Amino acid sequence: MPEADALNRAFYAQMCREGPMAQRLRRCHERWGCYPKWPDWLVEEIKEFINTLTPDQRQARLAGNEIQAALDDPRWVAADTLAQRRREHGAKKTVP
């Protein structure tokens, strides 16, 4: 999947930069715990989507507002809370 590899290289390069977008991408990577999987059908869908964007829409995507909104989704907080409780509950089980 050479195109998928290129997407992950671009993702990495963007995370290594400074600024709010790089911070958002690093938060995404931390949440996922790995690089995204890019099946061929998704790569094609992304290409098609990009081709439909106006210049203003492209600029909006580059600003990262949608990513920020996704990161601020309360379901992430709920998932983090649940994971923390599971870790605490698991730790209590192992302590004599």
Disulfide bonds with the S-S distance in Angstrom:
none
